[in-house]
Amino acid sequence: MEKAIRSGGTEYVETKDYGWMYQRTFLDIDGHHWEIFYMDESKIPSEV
């Protein structure tokens, strides 16, 4: 993400941290929308 921004991309949506999933979104220099995320399924809250 940092490399994409340094290379001319733009952060598009505020970073989201759900505790079990982390997501960042940017536009590349051609305007393409990218969403990068990491999810740890073992930490997803169980439904009640």
PyMOL Python script that loads the backbone (N, CA, C, O; Angstrom):
from pymol import cmd

cmd.read_pdbstr("""\
ATOM      1  N   MET A   1       0.821  -1.176   0.000  1.00  0.00           N
ATOM      2  CA  MET A   1       0.000   0.000   0.000  1.00  0.00           C
ATOM      3  C   MET A   1       0.869   1.245   0.000  1.00  0.00           C
ATOM      4  O   MET A   1       0.648   2.172  -0.779  1.00  0.00           O
ATOM      5  N   GLU A   2       1.849   1.256   0.874  1.00  0.00           N
ATOM      6  CA  GLU A   2       2.738   2.427   0.938  1.00  0.00           C
ATOM      7  C   GLU A   2       3.481   2.607  -0.389  1.00  0.00           C
ATOM      8  O   GLU A   2       3.641   3.732  -0.863  1.00  0.00           O
ATOM      9  N   LYS A   3       3.928   1.513  -0.981  1.00  0.00           N
ATOM     10  CA  LYS A   3       4.640   1.582  -2.259  1.00  0.00           C
ATOM     11  C   LYS A   3       3.714   2.097  -3.359  1.00  0.00           C
ATOM     12  O   LYS A   3       4.142   2.873  -4.214  1.00  0.00           O
ATOM     13  N   ALA A   4       2.448   1.671  -3.345  1.00  0.00           N
ATOM     14  CA  ALA A   4       1.479   2.130  -4.350  1.00  0.00           C
ATOM     15  C   ALA A   4       1.270   3.639  -4.244  1.00  0.00           C
ATOM     16  O   ALA A   4       1.204   4.327  -5.262  1.00  0.00           O
ATOM     17  N   ILE A   5       1.166   4.148  -3.040  1.00  0.00           N
ATOM     18  CA  ILE A   5       0.966   5.590  -2.850  1.00  0.00           C
ATOM     19  C   ILE A   5       2.221   6.363  -3.249  1.00  0.00           C
ATOM     20  O   ILE A   5       2.126   7.407  -3.894  1.00  0.00           O
ATOM     21  N   ARG A   6       3.400   5.857  -2.869  1.00  0.00           N
ATOM     22  CA  ARG A   6       4.651   6.524  -3.260  1.00  0.00           C
ATOM     23  C   ARG A   6       4.822   6.549  -4.773  1.00  0.00           C
ATOM     24  O   ARG A   6       5.480   7.438  -5.314  1.00  0.00           O
ATOM     25  N   SER A   7       4.225   5.566  -5.459  1.00  0.00           N
ATOM     26  CA  SER A   7       4.353   5.471  -6.915  1.00  0.00           C
ATOM     27  C   SER A   7       3.289   6.252  -7.670  1.00  0.00           C
ATOM     28  O   SER A   7       3.195   6.150  -8.893  1.00  0.00           O
ATOM     29  N   GLY A   8       2.487   7.032  -6.951  1.00  0.00           N
ATOM     30  CA  GLY A   8       1.501   7.879  -7.611  1.00  0.00           C
ATOM     31  C   GLY A   8       0.055   7.493  -7.369  1.00  0.00           C
ATOM     32  O   GLY A   8      -0.853   8.173  -7.847  1.00  0.00           O
ATOM     33  N   GLY A   9      -0.177   6.409  -6.632  1.00  0.00           N
ATOM     34  CA  GLY A   9      -1.541   6.012  -6.305  1.00  0.00           C
ATOM     35  C   GLY A   9      -2.130   6.922  -5.238  1.00  0.00           C
ATOM     36  O   GLY A   9      -1.425   7.741  -4.647  1.00  0.00           O
ATOM     37  N   THR A  10      -3.416   6.773  -4.999  1.00  0.00           N
ATOM     38  CA  THR A  10      -4.120   7.596  -4.028  1.00  0.00           C
ATOM     39  C   THR A  10      -4.921   6.710  -3.088  1.00  0.00           C
ATOM     40  O   THR A  10      -5.650   5.822  -3.531  1.00  0.00           O
ATOM     41  N   GLU A  11      -4.784   6.953  -1.783  1.00  0.00           N
ATOM     42  CA  GLU A  11      -5.627   6.219  -0.846  1.00  0.00           C
ATOM     43  C   GLU A  11      -7.070   6.632  -1.102  1.00  0.00           C
ATOM     44  O   GLU A  11      -7.383   7.823  -1.108  1.00  0.00           O
ATOM     45  N   TYR A  12      -7.946   5.665  -1.312  1.00  0.00           N
ATOM     46  CA  TYR A  12      -9.300   5.931  -1.785  1.00  0.00           C
ATOM     47  C   TYR A  12     -10.342   5.891  -0.668  1.00  0.00           C
ATOM     48  O   TYR A  12     -11.266   6.704  -0.640  1.00  0.00           O
ATOM     49  N   VAL A  13     -10.183   4.948   0.243  1.00  0.00           N
ATOM     50  CA  VAL A  13     -11.103   4.792   1.366  1.00  0.00           C
ATOM     51  C   VAL A  13     -10.277   4.672   2.630  1.00  0.00           C
ATOM     52  O   VAL A  13      -9.183   4.110   2.605  1.00  0.00           O
ATOM     53  N   GLU A  14     -10.784   5.190   3.728  1.00  0.00           N
ATOM     54  CA  GLU A  14     -10.084   5.113   5.002  1.00  0.00           C
ATOM     55  C   GLU A  14      -9.826   3.649   5.380  1.00  0.00           C
ATOM     56  O   GLU A  14     -10.653   2.775   5.118  1.00  0.00           O
ATOM     57  N   THR A  15      -8.671   3.397   5.997  1.00  0.00           N
ATOM     58  CA  THR A  15      -8.311   2.057   6.451  1.00  0.00           C
ATOM     59  C   THR A  15      -9.367   1.527   7.403  1.00  0.00           C
ATOM     60  O   THR A  15      -9.883   2.263   8.244  1.00  0.00           O
ATOM     61  N   LYS A  16      -9.688   0.237   7.268  1.00  0.00           N
ATOM     62  CA  LYS A  16     -10.671  -0.397   8.149  1.00  0.00           C
ATOM     63  C   LYS A  16     -10.007  -1.553   8.886  1.00  0.00           C
ATOM     64  O   LYS A  16      -9.363  -2.406   8.274  1.00  0.00           O
ATOM     65  N   ASP A  17     -10.168  -1.573  10.200  1.00  0.00           N
ATOM     66  CA  ASP A  17      -9.619  -2.647  11.028  1.00  0.00           C
ATOM     67  C   ASP A  17     -10.754  -3.211  11.870  1.00  0.00           C
ATOM     68  O   ASP A  17     -11.246  -2.551  12.785  1.00  0.00           O
ATOM     69  N   TYR A  18     -11.166  -4.434  11.558  1.00  0.00           N
ATOM     70  CA  TYR A  18     -12.278  -5.076  12.250  1.00  0.00           C
ATOM     71  C   TYR A  18     -11.804  -5.994  13.373  1.00  0.00           C
ATOM     72  O   TYR A  18     -12.624  -6.639  14.026  1.00  0.00           O
ATOM     73  N   GLY A  19     -10.506  -6.062  13.605  1.00  0.00           N
ATOM     74  CA  GLY A  19      -9.952  -6.960  14.605  1.00  0.00           C
ATOM     75  C   GLY A  19      -9.574  -8.307  14.009  1.00  0.00           C
ATOM     76  O   GLY A  19      -8.525  -8.852  14.351  1.00  0.00           O
ATOM     77  N   TRP A  20     -10.386  -8.845  13.143  1.00  0.00           N
ATOM     78  CA  TRP A  20     -10.112 -10.122  12.480  1.00  0.00           C
ATOM     79  C   TRP A  20      -9.850  -9.916  10.990  1.00  0.00           C
ATOM     80  O   TRP A  20      -9.412 -10.836  10.298  1.00  0.00           O
ATOM     81  N   MET A  21     -10.122  -8.689  10.494  1.00  0.00           N
ATOM     82  CA  MET A  21      -9.852  -8.361   9.094  1.00  0.00           C
ATOM     83  C   MET A  21      -9.365  -6.919   9.015  1.00  0.00           C
ATOM     84  O   MET A  21      -9.904  -6.030   9.674  1.00  0.00           O
ATOM     85  N   TYR A  22      -8.339  -6.703   8.199  1.00  0.00           N
ATOM     86  CA  TYR A  22      -7.736  -5.390   7.990  1.00  0.00           C
ATOM     87  C   TYR A  22      -7.815  -5.089   6.505  1.00  0.00           C
ATOM     88  O   TYR A  22      -7.439  -5.929   5.687  1.00  0.00           O
ATOM     89  N   GLN A  23      -8.302  -3.894   6.137  1.00  0.00           N
ATOM     90  CA  GLN A  23      -8.537  -3.574   4.725  1.00  0.00           C
ATOM     91  C   GLN A  23      -8.060  -2.163   4.396  1.00  0.00           C
ATOM     92  O   GLN A  23      -8.286  -1.216   5.150  1.00  0.00           O
ATOM     93  N   ARG A  24      -7.392  -2.049   3.248  1.00  0.00           N
ATOM     94  CA  ARG A  24      -6.994  -0.739   2.718  1.00  0.00           C
ATOM     95  C   ARG A  24      -7.368  -0.686   1.245  1.00  0.00           C
ATOM     96  O   ARG A  24      -7.362  -1.705   0.554  1.00  0.00           O
ATOM     97  N   THR A  25      -7.693   0.506   0.774  1.00  0.00           N
ATOM     98  CA  THR A  25      -8.175   0.680  -0.596  1.00  0.00           C
ATOM     99  C   THR A  25      -7.442   1.847  -1.244  1.00  0.00           C
ATOM    100  O   THR A  25      -7.237   2.887  -0.618  1.00  0.00           O
ATOM    101  N   PHE A  26      -7.045   1.666  -2.515  1.00  0.00           N
ATOM    102  CA  PHE A  26      -6.383   2.751  -3.228  1.00  0.00           C
ATOM    103  C   PHE A  26      -6.753   2.740  -4.700  1.00  0.00           C
ATOM    104  O   PHE A  26      -7.258   1.747  -5.224  1.00  0.00           O
ATOM    105  N   LEU A  27      -6.494   3.858  -5.354  1.00  0.00           N
ATOM    106  CA  LEU A  27      -6.612   3.974  -6.806  1.00  0.00           C
ATOM    107  C   LEU A  27      -5.203   4.025  -7.363  1.00  0.00           C
ATOM    108  O   LEU A  27      -4.368   4.771  -6.852  1.00  0.00           O
ATOM    109  N   ASP A  28      -4.918   3.241  -8.409  1.00  0.00           N
ATOM    110  CA  ASP A  28      -3.601   3.311  -9.031  1.00  0.00           C
ATOM    111  C   ASP A  28      -3.545   4.519  -9.971  1.00  0.00           C
ATOM    112  O   ASP A  28      -4.527   5.250 -10.103  1.00  0.00           O
ATOM    113  N   ILE A  29      -2.414   4.725 -10.613  1.00  0.00           N
ATOM    114  CA  ILE A  29      -2.245   5.931 -11.444  1.00  0.00           C
ATOM    115  C   ILE A  29      -3.159   5.947 -12.659  1.00  0.00           C
ATOM    116  O   ILE A  29      -3.358   6.995 -13.273  1.00  0.00           O
ATOM    117  N   ASP A  30      -3.717   4.790 -13.013  1.00  0.00           N
ATOM    118  CA  ASP A  30      -4.663   4.724 -14.130  1.00  0.00           C
ATOM    119  C   ASP A  30      -6.111   4.806 -13.669  1.00  0.00           C
ATOM    120  O   ASP A  30      -7.033   4.720 -14.480  1.00  0.00           O
ATOM    121  N   GLY A  31      -6.310   4.976 -12.346  1.00  0.00           N
ATOM    122  CA  GLY A  31      -7.655   5.089 -11.800  1.00  0.00           C
ATOM    123  C   GLY A  31      -8.315   3.768 -11.452  1.00  0.00           C
ATOM    124  O   GLY A  31      -9.498   3.738 -11.114  1.00  0.00           O
ATOM    125  N   HIS A  32      -7.556   2.663 -11.529  1.00  0.00           N
ATOM    126  CA  HIS A  32      -8.119   1.366 -11.156  1.00  0.00           C
ATOM    127  C   HIS A  32      -8.233   1.264  -9.641  1.00  0.00           C
ATOM    128  O   HIS A  32      -7.331   1.682  -8.915  1.00  0.00           O
ATOM    129  N   HIS A  33      -9.326   0.717  -9.175  1.00  0.00           N
ATOM    130  CA  HIS A  33      -9.664   0.589  -7.759  1.00  0.00           C
ATOM    131  C   HIS A  33      -9.142  -0.752  -7.236  1.00  0.00           C
ATOM    132  O   HIS A  33      -9.463  -1.807  -7.784  1.00  0.00           O
ATOM    133  N   TRP A  34      -8.331  -0.702  -6.169  1.00  0.00           N
ATOM    134  CA  TRP A  34      -7.763  -1.911  -5.571  1.00  0.00           C
ATOM    135  C   TRP A  34      -8.148  -1.972  -4.094  1.00  0.00           C
ATOM    136  O   TRP A  34      -8.090  -0.961  -3.394  1.00  0.00           O
ATOM    137  N   GLU A  35      -8.539  -3.152  -3.622  1.00  0.00           N
ATOM    138  CA  GLU A  35      -8.813  -3.361  -2.207  1.00  0.00           C
ATOM    139  C   GLU A  35      -7.929  -4.499  -1.725  1.00  0.00           C
ATOM    140  O   GLU A  35      -8.023  -5.627  -2.207  1.00  0.00           O
ATOM    141  N   ILE A  36      -7.070  -4.183  -0.768  1.00  0.00           N
ATOM    142  CA  ILE A  36      -6.129  -5.155  -0.232  1.00  0.00           C
ATOM    143  C   ILE A  36      -6.562  -5.463   1.203  1.00  0.00           C
ATOM    144  O   ILE A  36      -6.803  -4.549   1.992  1.00  0.00           O
ATOM    145  N   PHE A  37      -6.661  -6.749   1.538  1.00  0.00           N
ATOM    146  CA  PHE A  37      -7.072  -7.076   2.895  1.00  0.00           C
ATOM    147  C   PHE A  37      -6.388  -8.337   3.395  1.00  0.00           C
ATOM    148  O   PHE A  37      -5.901  -9.164   2.624  1.00  0.00           O
ATOM    149  N   TYR A  38      -6.373  -8.447   4.708  1.00  0.00           N
ATOM    150  CA  TYR A  38      -5.880  -9.646   5.389  1.00  0.00           C
ATOM    151  C   TYR A  38      -6.985 -10.091   6.338  1.00  0.00           C
ATOM    152  O   TYR A  38      -7.556  -9.273   7.059  1.00  0.00           O
ATOM    153  N   MET A  39      -7.286 -11.393   6.340  1.00  0.00           N
ATOM    154  CA  MET A  39      -8.314 -11.913   7.219  1.00  0.00           C
ATOM    155  C   MET A  39      -7.785 -13.126   7.969  1.00  0.00           C
ATOM    156  O   MET A  39      -7.225 -14.046   7.372  1.00  0.00           O
ATOM    157  N   ASP A  40      -7.970 -13.115   9.291  1.00  0.00           N
ATOM    158  CA  ASP A  40      -7.614 -14.254  10.133  1.00  0.00           C
ATOM    159  C   ASP A  40      -8.923 -14.919  10.555  1.00  0.00           C
ATOM    160  O   ASP A  40      -9.575 -14.478  11.501  1.00  0.00           O
ATOM    161  N   GLU A  41      -9.299 -15.982   9.847  1.00  0.00           N
ATOM    162  CA  GLU A  41     -10.584 -16.637  10.090  1.00  0.00           C
ATOM    163  C   GLU A  41     -10.717 -17.189  11.506  1.00  0.00           C
ATOM    164  O   GLU A  41     -11.831 -17.341  12.007  1.00  0.00           O
ATOM    165  N   SER A  42      -9.608 -17.487  12.147  1.00  0.00           N
ATOM    166  CA  SER A  42      -9.666 -18.032  13.513  1.00  0.00           C
ATOM    167  C   SER A  42     -10.109 -16.981  14.526  1.00  0.00           C
ATOM    168  O   SER A  42     -10.472 -17.323  15.652  1.00  0.00           O
ATOM    169  N   LYS A  43     -10.083 -15.715  14.142  1.00  0.00           N
ATOM    170  CA  LYS A  43     -10.471 -14.641  15.057  1.00  0.00           C
ATOM    171  C   LYS A  43     -11.833 -14.029  14.745  1.00  0.00           C
ATOM    172  O   LYS A  43     -12.226 -13.046  15.373  1.00  0.00           O
ATOM    173  N   ILE A  44     -12.557 -14.601  13.781  1.00  0.00           N
ATOM    174  CA  ILE A  44     -13.887 -14.093  13.462  1.00  0.00           C
ATOM    175  C   ILE A  44     -14.796 -14.380  14.653  1.00  0.00           C
ATOM    176  O   ILE A  44     -14.855 -15.514  15.128  1.00  0.00           O
ATOM    177  N   PRO A  45     -15.504 -13.359  15.139  1.00  0.00           N
ATOM    178  CA  PRO A  45     -16.394 -13.591  16.280  1.00  0.00           C
ATOM    179  C   PRO A  45     -17.483 -14.599  15.932  1.00  0.00           C
ATOM    180  O   PRO A  45     -18.032 -14.579  14.830  1.00  0.00           O
ATOM    181  N   SER A  46     -17.788 -15.470  16.872  1.00  0.00           N
ATOM    182  CA  SER A  46     -18.871 -16.436  16.639  1.00  0.00           C
ATOM    183  C   SER A  46     -20.217 -15.719  16.789  1.00  0.00           C
ATOM    184  O   SER A  46     -20.363 -14.797  17.592  1.00  0.00           O
ATOM    185  N   GLU A  47     -21.186 -16.163  16.000  1.00  0.00           N
ATOM    186  CA  GLU A  47     -22.505 -15.536  16.060  1.00  0.00           C
ATOM    187  C   GLU A  47     -23.253 -16.073  17.268  1.00  0.00           C
ATOM    188  O   GLU A  47     -23.093 -17.232  17.653  1.00  0.00           O
ATOM    189  N   VAL A  48     -24.059 -15.229  17.850  1.00  0.00           N
ATOM    190  CA  VAL A  48     -24.818 -15.602  19.049  1.00  0.00           C
ATOM    191  C   VAL A  48     -26.123 -16.221  18.666  1.00  0.00           C
ATOM    192  O   VAL A  48     -26.904 -16.602  19.538  1.00  0.00           O
TER     193      VAL A  48
END
""", "prot")
cmd.dss("prot")
cmd.show_as("cartoon", "prot")
cmd.util.cbc("prot")
cmd.orient("prot")
